[in-house]
Amino acid sequence: MMARTQISLPPENHRRARRRAAELGISLAEYIRRLVERDLGEATAPSADISVIFGLGDSGGSDVATHKHDYVGEAVDALHPRR
């Protein structure tokens, strides 16, 4: 069971917090709960597990970083062909 509480925020912080909560698709109350949990080291939100980022963008294909200059050059040439 949760304990109900009331807080006061400066208007700019309130506006920014509401906007951030909306970006995350959660209520302002949930956003603040998550911040408190994170600060207290009790994060239970699924996003608290950083292992979810391992392998992001790993297609199993080539190492794009190795040939990045070639790829950028090809993209620029495609957008701006030489006359």
C-alpha positions in Angstrom: 0.0 0.0 0.0 1.3 3.5 -0.8 1.3 6.5 1.5 -0.3 9.6 -0.1 1.9 12.7 0.0 1.9 16.2 -1.4 4.9 18.1 -2.8 5.4 21.6 -4.1 7.6 22.3 -7.1 8.7 25.5 -8.7 6.6 26.1 -11.8 9.4 25.4 -14.3 10.3 22.1 -12.6 6.6 21.1 -12.6 6.3 21.9 -16.3 9.4 20.0 -17.2 8.6 17.0 -15.0 5.1 16.8 -16.5 6.5 17.0 -20.0 9.1 14.3 -19.3 6.5 12.0 -17.7 4.4 12.4 -20.9 7.4 11.5 -23.1 7.8 8.3 -21.0 4.0 7.6 -21.2 3.5 7.6 -17.5 1.8 9.8 -14.9 3.6 12.6 -13.1 3.2 10.6 -9.9 4.8 7.5 -11.4 7.6 9.6 -12.7 8.3 11.0 -9.3 8.0 7.5 -7.7 10.7 6.2 -10.1 13.0 9.1 -9.3 12.7 8.5 -5.6 13.2 4.7 -6.1 16.3 5.4 -8.2 17.7 7.9 -5.7 17.2 5.6 -2.8 18.8 2.7 -4.7 15.6 0.6 -4.7 14.9 0.9 -8.5 12.4 -1.8 -9.5 11.4 -0.4 -12.8 12.2 -2.7 -15.8 14.5 0.1 -17.2 16.7 -0.3 -14.1 18.4 -3.3 -15.6 21.2 -2.0 -17.8 21.8 -5.4 -19.4 18.9 -4.6 -21.8 21.3 -2.3 -23.7 23.8 -5.0 -24.4 23.7 -6.0 -28.0 21.5 -3.1 -29.1 22.2 -2.4 -32.7 24.0 -5.7 -33.1 22.8 -7.1 -36.4 25.4 -9.7 -36.5 26.6 -8.1 -39.7 29.7 -6.1 -40.5 31.4 -3.6 -38.3 30.0 -0.3 -39.7 32.6 1.7 -37.7 35.4 0.2 -39.8 34.0 1.6 -43.0 32.2 4.7 -41.8 34.1 7.2 -43.9 33.3 5.2 -47.1 29.6 5.0 -46.1 29.3 8.7 -45.4 31.0 9.5 -48.7 28.6 7.2 -50.6 25.6 8.8 -48.9 26.8 12.4 -49.6 27.5 11.4 -53.3 24.0 9.9 -53.6 22.4 13.1 -52.3 24.7 15.5 -54.1 25.9 13.9 -57.4 28.9 15.5 -59.0 28.4 17.1 -62.4 
